[in-house]
Amino acid sequence: MHLESIATIPLSMKITTVESSKLPSIDFDNLNFGTVFTDHMFVCNFINGEWQDPEIIPYGPLTIDPSARVFHYGQAVFEGMKAFKDENNKVWLFRPDENFNRLNKSASRLAMPELPEDVFFNGLNTLLNLDKEWIEKGKGNSLYIRPFIIADEPAISASPAANYKFMIILSPARSYYSGEVRVLIAEKYSRASSGGVGSAKAAGNYAAQFYPTSLAHKEGYQQIIWTDANTHEYLEEAGTMNIFFRINDTLITAPTNDRILDGVTRKSIIQIAKDNDIDIQVRSLKVSELIDAAKNGSLKEIFGTGTAAVINPILGFKHSSFKHELPKINDSYATLLKEILNNIQYNLAEDKHEWRYEVKSM
Ligand SMILES: *Cc1c(COP(=O)(O)O)cnc(C)c1O
């Protein structure tokens, strides 16, 4: 990957380290996902049309003017990635070029400036080198990486800001178990619409989801399967994950479009399924087809895919008055595919597609 060479280009970067690390005080056995952050953070400001020299500083609160655009018009995009540590203490990222490209696609869609590749990768490499003691070895352990860009120019005129802040923060994570997941298929609310920002990792997409999801919680469902906004007839995403259905021995997932996030886990699972001779169809699936398959017993599995959980099996669903529980099966594709993907991520298996990227020690 040509990222290797990029990471070695020195970037003029000021680094201020903490006086003492918080690490000894962290209880890794009781980590609440996304609540604990490492010692340092990476910051790069965009001012008057240019990205400035970046900085690494101790993790802590920011001072931002209350009139900053991000608070009023939601100009904010983000990414979610993970770093893994193998048995030899080497640190690995999984397809980070995909996250970098997607961050810039999201930024463009929200009229925000694109980030130069060297800022992203040098920032990430340097920050991970500083805080790599925070990554625990072993499957299930990882360091969740949250890069994001916000509009911090102080002015509430309704137009794109001139100033932005790109940051990377890091949060240690244990295997993400989201409990038993049953889902409600959306019949009224939508996550995204055609021509909208559904395919961007825009902060506002999440805000729009919280209320309908809280209604689902009240009915005893943990997530919503989003359907297309126009007809609610086609299955699109599960909560904040892409979604796969197994009917007989065929896996089906929706093609990406401007309402569906182009997930890195989704595209990796599609490739791994192909590599393992699992029949995979990338096509739209109708709600009616899902219900027919549930009724005639051919529906075997449903699972969501995303960086945080990798694969999250869905145990049951409800649509209108129709409720269905998935059968327990022994030859689960979800379990198999997750195992194969994890083995690549943790440097335990051959990486024939060159998805792994080593964070070299500095
Ligand atoms: C981030 C995200 C995903 C998963 O993408 P990955 O790259 O696999 O982590 C899926 N759907 C939505 C809406 C997302 O925001």
The ligand as an SDF file (V2000), in Angstrom:
LIG
                    3D

 15 15  0  0  0  0  0  0  0  0999 V2000
  -20.6280    3.6470   10.0670 C   0  0  0  0  0  0  0  0  0  0  0  0
  -21.9080    3.0880    9.5530 C   0  0  0  0  0  0  0  0  0  0  0  0
  -22.0140    1.7790    9.0390 C   0  0  0  0  0  0  0  0  0  0  0  0
  -20.8800    0.7830    9.1090 C   0  0  0  0  0  0  0  0  0  0  0  0
  -19.7530    1.1530    8.4050 O   0  0  0  0  0  0  0  0  0  0  0  0
  -18.3620    0.4280    8.7010 P   0  0  0  0  0  0  0  0  0  0  0  0
  -17.4240    1.0870    7.7680 O   0  0  0  0  0  0  0  0  0  0  0  0
  -18.5500   -1.0090    8.4130 O   0  0  0  0  0  0  0  0  0  0  0  0
  -18.0470    0.6710   10.1380 O   0  0  0  0  0  0  0  0  0  0  0  0
  -23.2210    1.3710    8.5100 C   0  0  0  0  0  0  0  0  0  0  0  0
  -24.2960    2.1830    8.4860 N   0  0  0  0  0  0  0  0  0  0  0  0
  -24.2340    3.4470    8.9760 C   0  0  0  0  0  0  0  0  0  0  0  0
  -25.4420    4.2920    8.9170 C   0  0  0  0  0  0  0  0  0  0  0  0
  -23.0520    3.9360    9.5160 C   0  0  0  0  0  0  0  0  0  0  0  0
  -23.0120    5.1760    9.9940 O   0  0  0  0  0  0  0  0  0  0  0  0
  1  2  1  0
  2  3  1  0
  2 14  2  0
  3  4  1  0
  3 10  2  0
  4  5  1  0
  5  6  1  0
  6  7  2  0
  6  8  1  0
  6  9  1  0
 10 11  1  0
 11 12  2  0
 12 13  1  0
 12 14  1  0
 14 15  1  0
M  END
$$$$
